[in-house]
Amino acid sequence: MAERCLKKQNRRNFLRDAGRYTVLALVCFVAGFAFTKRRKLLQEGNCINQGICGGCGIYEKCRLPQALSRKQVLAENLDADRNN
């Protein structure tokens, strides 16, 4: 029974596990980099979507000048349509 619990590590298993954990580390690094870049851009007041507000996921909450300007123009157009 004790022999079953002790897993013998051979070269193939070691290389497979090393590759698996290397890929996992790379994925975590890329995700962390993307997350910190997005936060940095938002804190600096830069648009994360290169100024394309229409399809942006955070457009409703966005307070950047481009988004506020677009919201104002859309509101003015909506008011003008209602008055006509």
Biopython code that builds the backbone (N, CA, C, O; Angstrom):
import numpy as np
from Bio.PDB.StructureBuilder import StructureBuilder

atoms = [
    (1, "MET", "N", (0.820, -1.185, 0.000)),
    (1, "MET", "CA", (0.000, 0.000, 0.000)),
    (1, "MET", "C", (0.864, 1.250, 0.000)),
    (1, "MET", "O", (0.580, 2.206, -0.721)),
    (2, "ALA", "N", (1.912, 1.245, 0.801)),
    (2, "ALA", "CA", (2.794, 2.407, 0.870)),
    (2, "ALA", "C", (3.513, 2.632, -0.448)),
    (2, "ALA", "O", (3.846, 3.763, -0.801)),
    (3, "GLU", "N", (3.750, 1.548, -1.173)),
    (3, "GLU", "CA", (4.436, 1.680, -2.449)),
    (3, "GLU", "C", (3.569, 2.383, -3.477)),
    (3, "GLU", "O", (4.095, 3.088, -4.338)),
    (4, "ARG", "N", (2.262, 2.212, -3.410)),
    (4, "ARG", "CA", (1.358, 2.893, -4.329)),
    (4, "ARG", "C", (1.379, 4.404, -4.126)),
    (4, "ARG", "O", (1.277, 5.158, -5.094)),
    (5, "CYS", "N", (1.508, 4.844, -2.905)),
    (5, "CYS", "CA", (1.487, 6.271, -2.595)),
    (5, "CYS", "C", (2.743, 6.987, -3.085)),
    (5, "CYS", "O", (2.717, 8.179, -3.393)),
    (6, "LEU", "N", (3.820, 6.253, -3.150)),
    (6, "LEU", "CA", (5.069, 6.846, -3.620)),
    (6, "LEU", "C", (5.102, 6.772, -5.141)),
    (6, "LEU", "O", (5.235, 5.692, -5.716)),
    (7, "LYS", "N", (4.982, 7.916, -5.778)),
    (7, "LYS", "CA", (4.962, 7.955, -7.231)),
    (7, "LYS", "C", (6.383, 8.095, -7.734)),
    (7, "LYS", "O", (7.101, 9.027, -7.371)),
    (8, "LYS", "N", (6.767, 7.175, -8.557)),
    (8, "LYS", "CA", (8.109, 7.225, -9.097)),
    (8, "LYS", "C", (8.132, 8.233, -10.241)),
    (8, "LYS", "O", (7.323, 8.153, -11.165)),
    (9, "GLN", "N", (9.046, 9.161, -10.173)),
    (9, "GLN", "CA", (9.156, 10.223, -11.168)),
    (9, "GLN", "C", (10.201, 9.812, -12.199)),
    (9, "GLN", "O", (11.379, 9.685, -11.865)),
    (10, "ASN", "N", (9.792, 9.607, -13.426)),
    (10, "ASN", "CA", (10.759, 9.318, -14.465)),
    (10, "ASN", "C", (10.948, 10.557, -15.342)),
    (10, "ASN", "O", (10.283, 11.572, -15.135)),
    (11, "ARG", "N", (11.825, 10.479, -16.288)),
    (11, "ARG", "CA", (12.168, 11.642, -17.108)),
    (11, "ARG", "C", (10.971, 12.131, -17.920)),
    (11, "ARG", "O", (10.746, 13.337, -18.028)),
    (12, "ARG", "N", (10.210, 11.211, -18.484)),
    (12, "ARG", "CA", (9.055, 11.604, -19.295)),
    (12, "ARG", "C", (8.021, 12.363, -18.466)),
    (12, "ARG", "O", (7.511, 13.394, -18.903)),
    (13, "ASN", "N", (7.715, 11.862, -17.284)),
    (13, "ASN", "CA", (6.759, 12.548, -16.410)),
    (13, "ASN", "C", (7.289, 13.902, -15.968)),
    (13, "ASN", "O", (6.542, 14.877, -15.888)),
    (14, "PHE", "N", (8.576, 13.954, -15.684)),
    (14, "PHE", "CA", (9.168, 15.219, -15.263)),
    (14, "PHE", "C", (9.072, 16.270, -16.371)),
    (14, "PHE", "O", (8.694, 17.413, -16.113)),
    (15, "LEU", "N", (9.411, 15.886, -17.598)),
    (15, "LEU", "CA", (9.348, 16.830, -18.714)),
    (15, "LEU", "C", (7.916, 17.239, -19.022)),
    (15, "LEU", "O", (7.658, 18.402, -19.331)),
    (16, "ARG", "N", (6.987, 16.301, -18.941)),
    (16, "ARG", "CA", (5.582, 16.617, -19.166)),
    (16, "ARG", "C", (5.073, 17.613, -18.128)),
    (16, "ARG", "O", (4.419, 18.598, -18.468)),
    (17, "ASP", "N", (5.379, 17.347, -16.869)),
    (17, "ASP", "CA", (4.950, 18.249, -15.801)),
    (17, "ASP", "C", (5.628, 19.616, -15.903)),
    (17, "ASP", "O", (4.991, 20.645, -15.673)),
    (18, "ALA", "N", (6.914, 19.627, -16.245)),
    (18, "ALA", "CA", (7.630, 20.894, -16.394)),
    (18, "ALA", "C", (7.020, 21.714, -17.530)),
    (18, "ALA", "O", (6.854, 22.927, -17.399)),
    (19, "GLY", "N", (6.690, 21.064, -18.634)),
    (19, "GLY", "CA", (6.053, 21.761, -19.755)),
    (19, "GLY", "C", (4.687, 22.289, -19.390)),
    (19, "GLY", "O", (4.331, 23.412, -19.745)),
    (20, "ARG", "N", (3.923, 21.481, -18.682)),
    (20, "ARG", "CA", (2.582, 21.903, -18.271)),
    (20, "ARG", "C", (2.641, 23.136, -17.371)),
    (20, "ARG", "O", (1.881, 24.087, -17.560)),
    (21, "TYR", "N", (3.534, 23.115, -16.405)),
    (21, "TYR", "CA", (3.616, 24.240, -15.478)),
    (21, "TYR", "C", (4.263, 25.467, -16.123)),
    (21, "TYR", "O", (3.981, 26.594, -15.715)),
    (22, "THR", "N", (5.109, 25.269, -17.107)),
    (22, "THR", "CA", (5.676, 26.403, -17.844)),
    (22, "THR", "C", (4.582, 27.100, -18.646)),
    (22, "THR", "O", (4.501, 28.328, -18.651)),
    (23, "VAL", "N", (3.748, 26.326, -19.317)),
    (23, "VAL", "CA", (2.634, 26.905, -20.073)),
    (23, "VAL", "C", (1.667, 27.613, -19.131)),
    (23, "VAL", "O", (1.191, 28.704, -19.445)),
    (24, "LEU", "N", (1.375, 27.020, -18.001)),
    (24, "LEU", "CA", (0.494, 27.650, -17.020)),
    (24, "LEU", "C", (1.080, 28.971, -16.534)),
    (24, "LEU", "O", (0.357, 29.959, -16.404)),
    (25, "ALA", "N", (2.371, 28.996, -16.268)),
    (25, "ALA", "CA", (3.025, 30.233, -15.824)),
    (25, "ALA", "C", (2.965, 31.301, -16.906)),
    (25, "ALA", "O", (2.742, 32.473, -16.603)),
    (26, "LEU", "N", (3.159, 30.918, -18.157)),
    (26, "LEU", "CA", (3.086, 31.883, -19.258)),
    (26, "LEU", "C", (1.681, 32.453, -19.408)),
    (26, "LEU", "O", (1.519, 33.656, -19.611)),
    (27, "VAL", "N", (0.685, 31.615, -19.311)),
    (27, "VAL", "CA", (-0.699, 32.081, -19.406)),
    (27, "VAL", "C", (-1.011, 33.052, -18.275)),
    (27, "VAL", "O", (-1.633, 34.089, -18.505)),
    (28, "CYS", "N", (-0.593, 32.731, -17.071)),
    (28, "CYS", "CA", (-0.811, 33.625, -15.928)),
    (28, "CYS", "C", (-0.068, 34.941, -16.112)),
    (28, "CYS", "O", (-0.601, 36.002, -15.785)),
    (29, "PHE", "N", (1.146, 34.888, -16.626)),
    (29, "PHE", "CA", (1.916, 36.100, -16.851)),
    (29, "PHE", "C", (1.238, 37.003, -17.880)),
    (29, "PHE", "O", (1.128, 38.209, -17.663)),
    (30, "VAL", "N", (0.785, 36.437, -18.987)),
    (30, "VAL", "CA", (0.130, 37.233, -20.030)),
    (30, "VAL", "C", (-1.182, 37.829, -19.504)),
    (30, "VAL", "O", (-1.483, 38.993, -19.768)),
    (31, "ALA", "N", (-1.951, 37.042, -18.768)),
    (31, "ALA", "CA", (-3.205, 37.555, -18.208)),
    (31, "ALA", "C", (-2.934, 38.670, -17.205)),
    (31, "ALA", "O", (-3.637, 39.681, -17.199)),
    (32, "GLY", "N", (-1.932, 38.498, -16.365)),
    (32, "GLY", "CA", (-1.586, 39.540, -15.407)),
    (32, "GLY", "C", (-1.097, 40.800, -16.084)),
    (32, "GLY", "O", (-1.432, 41.906, -15.659)),
    (33, "PHE", "N", (-0.302, 40.645, -17.138)),
    (33, "PHE", "CA", (0.182, 41.799, -17.884)),
    (33, "PHE", "C", (-0.974, 42.559, -18.521)),
    (33, "PHE", "O", (-1.023, 43.787, -18.452)),
    (34, "ALA", "N", (-1.898, 41.840, -19.137)),
    (34, "ALA", "CA", (-3.043, 42.483, -19.772)),
    (34, "ALA", "C", (-3.906, 43.205, -18.737)),
    (34, "ALA", "O", (-4.382, 44.313, -18.985)),
    (35, "PHE", "N", (-4.105, 42.583, -17.593)),
    (35, "PHE", "CA", (-4.919, 43.187, -16.542)),
    (35, "PHE", "C", (-4.277, 44.470, -16.011)),
    (35, "PHE", "O", (-4.957, 45.485, -15.859)),
    (36, "THR", "N", (-2.973, 44.430, -15.729)),
    (36, "THR", "CA", (-2.305, 45.621, -15.205)),
    (36, "THR", "C", (-2.213, 46.720, -16.251)),
    (36, "THR", "O", (-2.285, 47.902, -15.914)),
    (37, "LYS", "N", (-2.053, 46.348, -17.520)),
    (37, "LYS", "CA", (-2.012, 47.363, -18.579)),
    (37, "LYS", "C", (-3.356, 48.074, -18.677)),
    (37, "LYS", "O", (-3.413, 49.297, -18.804)),
    (38, "ARG", "N", (-4.424, 47.309, -18.617)),
    (38, "ARG", "CA", (-5.764, 47.910, -18.702)),
    (38, "ARG", "C", (-6.009, 48.861, -17.526)),
    (38, "ARG", "O", (-6.520, 49.966, -17.706)),
    (39, "ARG", "N", (-5.638, 48.415, -16.322)),
    (39, "ARG", "CA", (-5.825, 49.281, -15.145)),
    (39, "ARG", "C", (-4.999, 50.555, -15.249)),
    (39, "ARG", "O", (-5.469, 51.636, -14.895)),
    (40, "LYS", "N", (-3.771, 50.429, -15.734)),
    (40, "LYS", "CA", (-2.894, 51.581, -15.886)),
    (40, "LYS", "C", (-3.471, 52.570, -16.893)),
    (40, "LYS", "O", (-3.470, 53.776, -16.650)),
    (41, "LEU", "N", (-3.960, 52.067, -18.014)),
    (41, "LEU", "CA", (-4.543, 52.952, -19.019)),
    (41, "LEU", "C", (-5.765, 53.679, -18.478)),
    (41, "LEU", "O", (-5.950, 54.869, -18.734)),
    (42, "LEU", "N", (-6.597, 52.963, -17.730)),
    (42, "LEU", "CA", (-7.789, 53.597, -17.172)),
    (42, "LEU", "C", (-7.431, 54.633, -16.116)),
    (42, "LEU", "O", (-8.074, 55.680, -16.043)),
    (43, "GLN", "N", (-6.419, 54.365, -15.299)),
    (43, "GLN", "CA", (-6.015, 55.322, -14.272)),
    (43, "GLN", "C", (-5.391, 56.564, -14.886)),
    (43, "GLN", "O", (-5.544, 57.662, -14.350)),
    (44, "GLU", "N", (-4.690, 56.407, -16.001)),
    (44, "GLU", "CA", (-4.080, 57.553, -16.668)),
    (44, "GLU", "C", (-5.088, 58.334, -17.498)),
    (44, "GLU", "O", (-4.776, 59.423, -17.979)),
    (45, "GLY", "N", (-6.281, 57.802, -17.673)),
    (45, "GLY", "CA", (-7.294, 58.480, -18.459)),
    (45, "GLY", "C", (-7.181, 58.203, -19.941)),
    (45, "GLY", "O", (-7.683, 58.984, -20.749)),
    (46, "ASN", "N", (-6.545, 57.130, -20.316)),
    (46, "ASN", "CA", (-6.433, 56.754, -21.723)),
    (46, "ASN", "C", (-7.495, 55.725, -22.058)),
    (46, "ASN", "O", (-7.860, 54.887, -21.234)),
    (47, "CYS", "N", (-7.973, 55.807, -23.267)),
    (47, "CYS", "CA", (-9.000, 54.868, -23.716)),
    (47, "CYS", "C", (-8.362, 53.519, -24.003)),
    (47, "CYS", "O", (-7.316, 53.442, -24.648)),
    (48, "ILE", "N", (-8.991, 52.464, -23.526)),
    (48, "ILE", "CA", (-8.476, 51.119, -23.764)),
    (48, "ILE", "C", (-8.956, 50.570, -25.094)),
    (48, "ILE", "O", (-8.497, 49.516, -25.534)),
    (49, "ASN", "N", (-9.878, 51.275, -25.739)),
    (49, "ASN", "CA", (-10.476, 50.794, -26.987)),
    (49, "ASN", "C", (-10.130, 51.709, -28.152)),
    (49, "ASN", "O", (-10.838, 51.707, -29.159)),
    (50, "GLN", "N", (-9.073, 52.481, -28.044)),
    (50, "GLN", "CA", (-8.597, 53.404, -29.071)),
    (50, "GLN", "C", (-9.687, 54.355, -29.565)),
    (50, "GLN", "O", (-9.740, 54.668, -30.755)),
    (51, "GLY", "N", (-10.548, 54.812, -28.672)),
    (51, "GLY", "CA", (-11.544, 55.814, -29.014)),
    (51, "GLY", "C", (-12.775, 55.288, -29.728)),
    (51, "GLY", "O", (-13.592, 56.088, -30.183)),
    (52, "ILE", "N", (-12.941, 54.001, -29.844)),
    (52, "ILE", "CA", (-14.113, 53.431, -30.500)),
    (52, "ILE", "C", (-15.139, 53.136, -29.417)),
    (52, "ILE", "O", (-15.143, 52.050, -28.838)),
    (53, "CYS", "N", (-15.995, 54.087, -29.147)),
    (53, "CYS", "CA", (-16.911, 53.979, -28.017)),
    (53, "CYS", "C", (-18.104, 53.073, -28.298)),
    (53, "CYS", "O", (-18.648, 52.470, -27.373)),
    (54, "GLY", "N", (-18.514, 52.970, -29.541)),
    (54, "GLY", "CA", (-19.740, 52.250, -29.871)),
    (54, "GLY", "C", (-19.764, 50.813, -29.397)),
    (54, "GLY", "O", (-20.794, 50.356, -28.902)),
    (55, "GLY", "N", (-18.682, 50.092, -29.528)),
    (55, "GLY", "CA", (-18.661, 48.689, -29.153)),
    (55, "GLY", "C", (-17.951, 48.417, -27.843)),
    (55, "GLY", "O", (-17.667, 47.263, -27.523)),
    (56, "CYS", "N", (-17.663, 49.447, -27.088)),
    (56, "CYS", "CA", (-16.896, 49.294, -25.860)),
    (56, "CYS", "C", (-17.770, 48.701, -24.749)),
    (56, "CYS", "O", (-18.934, 49.069, -24.592)),
    (57, "GLY", "N", (-17.197, 47.798, -24.002)),
    (57, "GLY", "CA", (-17.929, 47.141, -22.936)),
    (57, "GLY", "C", (-18.178, 48.010, -21.715)),
    (57, "GLY", "O", (-19.102, 47.737, -20.949)),
    (58, "ILE", "N", (-17.381, 49.047, -21.515)),
    (58, "ILE", "CA", (-17.541, 49.903, -20.339)),
    (58, "ILE", "C", (-18.033, 51.295, -20.724)),
    (58, "ILE", "O", (-17.867, 52.247, -19.962)),
    (59, "TYR", "N", (-18.629, 51.415, -21.888)),
    (59, "TYR", "CA", (-19.080, 52.723, -22.389)),
    (59, "TYR", "C", (-20.039, 53.412, -21.426)),
    (59, "TYR", "O", (-19.916, 54.615, -21.193)),
    (60, "GLU", "N", (-20.977, 52.685, -20.871)),
    (60, "GLU", "CA", (-21.979, 53.292, -19.985)),
    (60, "GLU", "C", (-21.356, 53.912, -18.738)),
    (60, "GLU", "O", (-21.852, 54.923, -18.240)),
    (61, "LYS", "N", (-20.278, 53.322, -18.229)),
    (61, "LYS", "CA", (-19.639, 53.821, -17.009)),
    (61, "LYS", "C", (-18.464, 54.745, -17.293)),
    (61, "LYS", "O", (-17.909, 55.341, -16.369)),
    (62, "CYS", "N", (-18.077, 54.872, -18.561)),
    (62, "CYS", "CA", (-16.862, 55.597, -18.923)),
    (62, "CYS", "C", (-17.035, 57.101, -18.700)),
    (62, "CYS", "O", (-18.075, 57.673, -19.028)),
    (63, "ARG", "N", (-15.998, 57.730, -18.138)),
    (63, "ARG", "CA", (-16.006, 59.168, -17.885)),
    (63, "ARG", "C", (-14.886, 59.890, -18.635)),
    (63, "ARG", "O", (-14.537, 61.021, -18.297)),
    (64, "LEU", "N", (-14.333, 59.240, -19.641)),
    (64, "LEU", "CA", (-13.299, 59.878, -20.453)),
    (64, "LEU", "C", (-13.949, 60.898, -21.389)),
    (64, "LEU", "O", (-15.112, 60.739, -21.761)),
    (65, "PRO", "N", (-13.214, 61.942, -21.772)),
    (65, "PRO", "CA", (-13.794, 63.012, -22.596)),
    (65, "PRO", "C", (-14.437, 62.529, -23.896)),
    (65, "PRO", "O", (-15.482, 63.048, -24.290)),
    (66, "GLN", "N", (-13.844, 61.560, -24.561)),
    (66, "GLN", "CA", (-14.419, 61.075, -25.818)),
    (66, "GLN", "C", (-15.791, 60.448, -25.592)),
    (66, "GLN", "O", (-16.721, 60.684, -26.363)),
    (67, "ALA", "N", (-15.911, 59.663, -24.550)),
    (67, "ALA", "CA", (-17.187, 59.002, -24.258)),
    (67, "ALA", "C", (-18.228, 60.018, -23.811)),
    (67, "ALA", "O", (-19.388, 59.928, -24.213)),
    (68, "LEU", "N", (-17.834, 60.972, -22.995)),
    (68, "LEU", "CA", (-18.779, 62.000, -22.547)),
    (68, "LEU", "C", (-19.274, 62.835, -23.723)),
    (68, "LEU", "O", (-20.451, 63.189, -23.791)),
    (69, "SER", "N", (-18.370, 63.146, -24.646)),
    (69, "SER", "CA", (-18.753, 63.906, -25.834)),
    (69, "SER", "C", (-19.739, 63.116, -26.680)),
    (69, "SER", "O", (-20.728, 63.666, -27.164)),
    (70, "ARG", "N", (-19.473, 61.838, -26.856)),
    (70, "ARG", "CA", (-20.378, 60.997, -27.647)),
    (70, "ARG", "C", (-21.741, 60.886, -26.981)),
    (70, "ARG", "O", (-22.768, 60.936, -27.658)),
    (71, "LYS", "N", (-21.758, 60.739, -25.680)),
    (71, "LYS", "CA", (-23.028, 60.659, -24.959)),
    (71, "LYS", "C", (-23.816, 61.950, -25.114)),
    (71, "LYS", "O", (-25.035, 61.921, -25.285)),
    (72, "GLN", "N", (-23.130, 63.074, -25.055)),
    (72, "GLN", "CA", (-23.791, 64.375, -25.193)),
    (72, "GLN", "C", (-24.374, 64.532, -26.595)),
    (72, "GLN", "O", (-25.506, 64.990, -26.743)),
    (73, "VAL", "N", (-23.619, 64.159, -27.618)),
    (73, "VAL", "CA", (-24.104, 64.267, -28.996)),
    (73, "VAL", "C", (-25.311, 63.361, -29.207)),
    (73, "VAL", "O", (-26.293, 63.765, -29.830)),
    (74, "LEU", "N", (-25.241, 62.156, -28.697)),
    (74, "LEU", "CA", (-26.379, 61.245, -28.836)),
    (74, "LEU", "C", (-27.614, 61.758, -28.105)),
    (74, "LEU", "O", (-28.732, 61.631, -28.604)),
    (75, "ALA", "N", (-27.415, 62.331, -26.937)),
    (75, "ALA", "CA", (-28.544, 62.891, -26.186)),
    (75, "ALA", "C", (-29.153, 64.080, -26.938)),
    (75, "ALA", "O", (-30.375, 64.218, -26.989)),
    (76, "GLU", "N", (-28.312, 64.933, -27.519)),
    (76, "GLU", "CA", (-28.816, 66.086, -28.288)),
    (76, "GLU", "C", (-29.577, 65.615, -29.516)),
    (76, "GLU", "O", (-30.625, 66.173, -29.842)),
    (77, "ASN", "N", (-29.075, 64.604, -30.196)),
    (77, "ASN", "CA", (-29.772, 64.079, -31.370)),
    (77, "ASN", "C", (-31.104, 63.452, -30.983)),
    (77, "ASN", "O", (-32.088, 63.601, -31.708)),
    (78, "LEU", "N", (-31.153, 62.760, -29.865)),
    (78, "LEU", "CA", (-32.380, 62.162, -29.391)),
    (78, "LEU", "C", (-33.405, 63.230, -29.045)),
    (78, "LEU", "O", (-34.583, 63.088, -29.372)),
    (79, "ASP", "N", (-32.970, 64.300, -28.385)),
    (79, "ASP", "CA", (-33.871, 65.409, -28.048)),
    (79, "ASP", "C", (-34.385, 66.095, -29.308)),
    (79, "ASP", "O", (-35.558, 66.464, -29.382)),
    (80, "ALA", "N", (-33.511, 66.267, -30.300)),
    (80, "ALA", "CA", (-33.918, 66.909, -31.549)),
    (80, "ALA", "C", (-34.941, 66.045, -32.284)),
    (80, "ALA", "O", (-35.887, 66.568, -32.874)),
    (81, "ASP", "N", (-34.758, 64.745, -32.249)),
    (81, "ASP", "CA", (-35.718, 63.845, -32.895)),
    (81, "ASP", "C", (-37.067, 63.872, -32.189)),
    (81, "ASP", "O", (-38.107, 63.792, -32.842)),
    (82, "ARG", "N", (-37.061, 63.984, -30.878)),
    (82, "ARG", "CA", (-38.321, 64.032, -30.123)),
    (82, "ARG", "C", (-39.078, 65.330, -30.395)),
    (82, "ARG", "O", (-40.308, 65.332, -30.438)),
    (83, "ASN", "N", (-38.363, 66.416, -30.575)),
    (83, "ASN", "CA", (-38.990, 67.713, -30.800)),
    (83, "ASN", "C", (-39.542, 67.839, -32.225)),
    (83, "ASN", "O", (-40.431, 68.657, -32.458)),
    (84, "ASN", "N", (-39.057, 67.080, -33.145)),
    (84, "ASN", "CA", (-39.542, 67.165, -34.533)),
    (84, "ASN", "C", (-40.634, 66.219, -34.769)),
    (84, "ASN", "O", (-41.164, 66.152, -35.878)),
]
sb = StructureBuilder()
sb.init_structure("model")
sb.init_model(0)
sb.init_chain("A")
sb.init_seg("    ")
for serial, (resi, resn, name, xyz) in enumerate(atoms, 1):
    if name == "N":
        sb.init_residue(resn, " ", resi, " ")
    sb.init_atom(name, np.array(xyz, "f"), 0.0, 1.0, " ", f" {name:<3s}", serial, name[0])
structure = sb.get_structure()
